[in-house]
């Protein structure tokens, strides 16, 4: 990452910031808003736009049968018909939103720039702002909730925030990590029958077996940035992924790691990997730069690799009926086949 210099580090080393020069400029520009401009937007709602479904979106998830996507300018969209049509939610921010998480069909949280945390109790149709910290001048990059009360958000410069009352209060618990260099924390996920796992900048890894009350720092297998982590259907098994197609699998909650070889049509996959999802049938899907869509039916031991013809930067993925996928990223929402090929556009 040294070649990208301070600008890339300030952009959070996120895959959506590194996808292409245009997205990099966009990410840096959004981050570099002055404190005055950010403060002026504090009470503004995201602008309603028919083009929101085609704007930059960074994450998508399920709220029961509903799909919810978040992204640029505070846009949050939801769909009740498998992604064929989308409704823009009323959202009290115009800042870039980076991640969204629902614990059930009603209760969800979204995080983003200005260390903002938004919450919904109606499946993503309406949102309220629970937290922001303009002084951090850095975004939150991922969020996880155990239930409707206990949640953790992670972000740039070692940000680690926790709530135990559904978001009425968010507390800075960054001192629980041994992260003296304040490496960016890019992703957090639960691992079946094991605990929580965080990955971030320069291959940093942390794990917790007590729902985040204490954390252990690990020596990981990779010194480059890791953009995300996901559990699998198997106990104590997880995948960590990041720059240049680097993908690692552990079946013992991070004690040991195996690098997963990814073969694309023209050789080894070298695009950054941005996001992952565990489908209802236990399959895993990862997406990333260059239109990369990876799928595994053996708990991450091997993957098929497909690169879309449009080569768009993909930042998020969720499952649809019959194994199909909804992808988000550059150009907004993309409906796709199980393989990742273009389907009917919303």
C-alpha positions in Angstrom: 0.0 0.0 0.0 3.0 2.3 0.4 2.8 3.2 -3.3 -0.6 4.8 -2.8 0.8 7.1 -0.2 -1.0 9.1 2.5 -4.1 9.7 0.3 -4.9 6.1 0.1 -4.4 5.6 3.8 -6.7 8.6 4.4 -9.3 7.0 2.2 -9.4 4.1 4.6 -7.7 1.6 2.4 -11.1 0.4 1.5 -11.7 -1.6 -1.7 -14.2 0.9 -3.0 -11.5 3.6 -2.7 -9.0 1.5 -4.6 -11.2 0.1 -7.4 -10.3 2.7 -9.9 -9.0 6.3 -10.1 -12.5 7.7 -10.3 -13.7 5.9 -7.2 -10.4 6.8 -5.4 -11.0 10.5 -6.1 -14.6 10.2 -5.0 -13.6 8.5 -1.7 -10.9 11.0 -0.9 -13.1 13.9 -1.8 -15.9 12.7 0.4 -13.5 12.2 3.3 -11.8 15.5 2.8 -14.9 17.6 3.4 -14.1 20.3 5.8 -15.5 20.1 9.3 -17.6 23.2 8.6 -19.2 21.5 5.5 -19.8 18.3 7.5 -21.4 20.2 10.3 -23.6 22.1 7.9 -25.0 18.8 6.7 -25.6 17.3 10.2 -29.3 18.0 10.1 -29.9 17.4 6.4 -31.6 14.4 5.0 -30.4 12.5 2.0 -31.7 13.9 -1.3 -34.5 11.9 -2.9 -33.4 10.9 -6.3 -34.6 8.5 -9.0 -31.0 7.9 -9.8 -30.1 6.6 -6.3 -30.4 3.0 -7.5 -27.5 3.7 -10.0 -25.3 5.7 -7.5 -22.3 4.3 -5.7 -23.5 1.7 -3.2 -21.2 0.0 -0.7 -23.2 -2.7 1.1 -26.4 -4.7 0.8 -28.0 -7.1 3.3 -31.3 -8.8 4.2 -33.9 -7.6 6.7 -36.1 -10.7 6.7 -37.2 -11.0 3.1 -36.4 -7.4 2.4 -33.1 -6.2 0.8 -31.5 -3.0 2.2 -28.5 -1.2 0.5 -26.5 1.8 1.6 -24.0 4.1 0.0 -23.2 7.5 -1.4 -24.8 10.8 -0.1 -26.6 8.9 2.7 -28.6 6.9 0.3 -30.4 3.9 1.7 -32.6 1.8 -0.6 -34.9 -1.1 0.1 -36.6 -3.7 -2.0 -39.5 -6.1 -1.3 -39.5 -7.8 -4.7 -36.1 -9.5 -5.0 -34.4 -6.3 -6.2 -36.7 -5.6 -9.2 -37.8 -2.3 -7.7 -36.3 -0.1 -5.0 -37.6 2.5 -2.6 -35.4 5.2 -1.2 -35.6 5.5 2.6 -35.8 8.8 4.5 -32.3 9.1 6.0 -31.0 12.0 8.3 -27.6 12.3 6.7 -25.9 13.1 3.3 -22.6 11.4 4.3 -21.3 8.3 2.7 -22.6 5.1 4.4 -20.2 2.2 4.3 -22.0 -0.8 5.9 -25.4 -2.1 7.1 -26.4 -4.9 9.4 -29.8 -6.3 10.5 -30.4 -8.7 13.4 -34.0 -9.4 12.3 -36.6 -8.2 9.9 -37.0 -4.9 11.8 -33.9 -3.8 13.6 -30.8 -2.7 11.7 -27.9 -0.3 11.8 -25.8 1.5 9.2 -22.5 3.3 9.7 -20.4 5.7 7.7 -18.4 8.9 7.5 -18.3 11.4 10.4 -18.4 8.2 12.6 -22.1 8.2 12.1 -24.3 5.4 13.3 -27.9 5.2 12.0 -30.7 2.9 13.3 -34.0 1.5 11.9 -36.8 -0.3 13.7 -39.0 -0.8 10.6 -36.9 -2.9 8.3 -35.0 0.0 6.8 -37.9 2.2 5.7 -37.0 5.0 8.1 -33.8 5.8 10.1 -32.6 7.9 13.0 -29.2 9.1 13.9 -27.8 7.5 17.1 -24.2 8.7 17.1 -21.7 10.9 15.3 -18.3 12.3 16.1 -17.1 15.0 13.7 -13.8 15.4 15.6 -12.7 11.9 14.5 -12.5 13.1 10.9 -12.7 9.4 9.9 -15.4 6.9 9.0 -16.8 3.8 10.6 -16.4 0.9 8.2 -18.3 -2.0 9.5 -20.9 -2.9 12.2 -22.1 -6.1 13.9 -24.9 -6.8 16.4 -25.5 -9.9 18.5 -29.1 -9.0 19.2 -31.2 -5.8 19.4 -29.2 -4.5 22.4 -25.5 -5.4 22.0 -23.5 -4.1 19.0 -20.0 -3.1 17.9 -18.9 -0.7 15.2 -15.3 -0.6 13.8 -13.5 2.0 11.6 -10.5 4.0 10.6 -7.6 4.8 13.0 -8.6 1.9 15.3 -12.1 3.0 16.0 -14.0 0.5 18.2 -17.4 1.5 19.5 -19.8 -0.6 21.6 -23.5 -0.3 22.7 -25.3 -2.5 25.2 -28.6 -0.7 25.1 -29.6 -0.8 21.4 -27.6 2.3 20.5 -29.0 4.7 23.1 -25.4 5.0 24.2 -22.2 4.3 22.2 -18.9 4.0 24.1 -15.4 4.1 22.8 -13.7 0.8 23.8 -10.7 1.1 21.5 -8.4 0.5 24.5 -9.5 -3.1 24.6 -7.4 -3.7 21.5 -3.6 -3.9 21.3 -3.5 -1.5 18.3 -0.9 1.1 19.2 -0.4 2.0 15.5 -4.1 2.7 15.2 -4.5 0.5 12.1 -7.8 0.9 10.3 -10.3 -1.8 11.3 -12.0 -2.7 8.1 -14.3 -5.6 9.0 -15.9 -7.5 11.9 -17.8 -10.8 11.8 -19.1 -13.6 14.1 -17.6 -17.0 13.7 -19.8 -20.0 14.5 -19.1 -21.6 18.0 -16.1 -19.4 18.4 -16.6 -15.6 18.8 -15.9 -12.4 17.0 -13.1 -11.6 14.6 -11.7 -8.2 13.3 -9.4 -7.6 10.4 -7.8 -4.5 9.1 -4.9 -2.5 7.8 -1.5 -4.2 7.3 -2.9 -7.6 7.9 -4.0 -6.8 11.5 -6.2 -9.4 13.2 -8.0 -9.5 16.5 -10.3 -12.2 18.0 -12.7 -12.3 21.0 -14.3 -15.3 22.6 -16.5 -13.2 24.9 -18.6 -11.0 22.6 -15.9 -8.3 22.4 -15.2 -7.7 26.1 -11.6 -8.8 25.7 -9.5 -9.1 22.5 -6.4 -11.1 21.5 -4.1 -9.7 18.8 -3.0 -12.4 16.3 0.0 -12.7 14.0 -1.8 -13.1 10.7 -0.6 -14.8 7.5 -0.5 -11.6 5.4 1.1 -8.1 5.8 -1.1 -6.3 3.3 -4.5 -4.8 4.1 -7.4 -7.1 4.8 -10.8 -5.6 3.8 -13.2 -8.1 5.4 -13.9 -11.3 7.2 -16.7 -13.8 7.2 -17.6 -16.9 9.1 -18.7 -20.1 7.3 -21.4 -22.7 8.1 -18.7 -24.8 9.9 -17.7 -24.2 13.5 -14.6 -22.1 14.2 -14.1 -21.6 10.4 -13.6 -18.2 8.8 -12.2 -16.4 5.7 -10.2 -13.2 5.6 -9.7 -11.4 2.3 -8.1 -8.3 0.9 -5.7 -6.8 -1.6 -4.8 -8.4 -4.9 -7.0 -11.5 -4.5 -5.5 -12.5 -1.2 -7.8 -15.0 0.6 -7.0 -17.0 3.7 -9.0 -19.7 5.5 -8.8 -20.9 9.1 -10.6 -23.8 10.6 -9.4 -23.1 14.2 -10.5 -19.5 14.8 -7.3 -18.0 13.5 -4.7 -20.2 15.1 -3.5 -21.4 11.6 -4.2 -20.3 8.1 -4.3 -21.7 4.6 -4.1 -19.4 1.5 -6.8 -20.2 -1.0 -5.7 -20.2 -4.6 -8.0 -18.3 -6.9 -7.7 -19.0 -10.6 -9.4 -16.7 -13.0 -9.7 -17.1 -16.8 -6.3 -15.5 -17.4 -4.3 -16.8 -14.4 -4.3 -16.0 -10.7 -6.9 -13.5 -9.5 -5.2 -10.2 -8.6 -8.2 -8.0 -7.9 -8.9 -6.8 -4.4 -11.8 -8.6 -2.6 -14.3 -6.3 -0.9 -17.2 -8.2 0.6 -18.6 -11.6 1.4 -21.9 -13.3 2.3 -23.0 -16.7 3.6 -26.0 -17.8 1.7 -28.9 -19.8 3.2 -27.7 -23.0 1.6 -24.3 -22.6 3.2 -22.5 -21.4 0.0 -20.1 -18.5 0.2 -19.9 -15.6 -2.3 -17.2 -13.0 -2.4 -17.0 -10.0 -4.6 -14.5 -7.3 -5.5 -12.8 -5.2 -8.0 -12.7 -6.0 -11.7 -16.2 -7.4 -11.5 -15.0 -10.4 -9.5 -17.6 -12.8 -8.2 -16.3 -15.9 -6.3 -18.5 -18.8 -5.1 -17.7 -21.8 -2.9 -19.8 -24.8 -2.0 -17.3 -26.4 0.3 -17.1 -23.9 3.2 -14.3 -21.9 1.5 -11.9 -24.6 0.7 -12.1 -23.8 -3.0 -13.8 -21.2 -5.2 -15.0 -20.8 -8.7 -14.0 -17.4 -10.1 -16.0 -15.3 -12.5 -15.1 -11.8 -13.8 -18.0 -9.8 -15.2 -17.6 -8.4 -18.7 -18.3 -4.9 -17.4 -15.4 -5.2 -14.9 -17.2 -2.9 -12.5 -15.9 -2.5 -8.9 -18.3 -4.5 -6.6 -18.5 -3.7 -2.9 -21.4 -5.8 -1.6 -23.4 -9.0 -2.2 -26.5 -10.7 -1.0 -28.5 -13.7 -2.1 -31.8 -13.9 -4.0 -34.2 -16.7 -4.7 -33.0 -19.7 -6.8 -29.3 -19.0 -6.0 -29.3 -15.7 -7.8 -27.4 -12.7 -6.5 -27.8 -9.0 -5.9 -24.6 -7.1 -6.3 -23.9 -3.4 -5.4 -20.9 -1.1 -6.0 -20.0 1.0 -9.0 -23.2 1.8 -10.9 -25.5 0.9 -8.0 -27.6 -2.2 -8.0 -26.9 -5.2 -10.3 -29.1 -8.3 -10.4 -27.1 -11.3 -11.4 -27.2 -15.0 -12.0 -25.8 -17.5 -9.4 -22.5 -17.2 -11.3 -22.5 -13.4 -11.2 -23.4 -12.7 -14.8 -25.7 -9.7 -15.5 -29.4 -10.3 -15.0 -32.4 -8.0 -15.4 -31.6 -4.5 -14.2 -33.8 -2.7 -11.7 
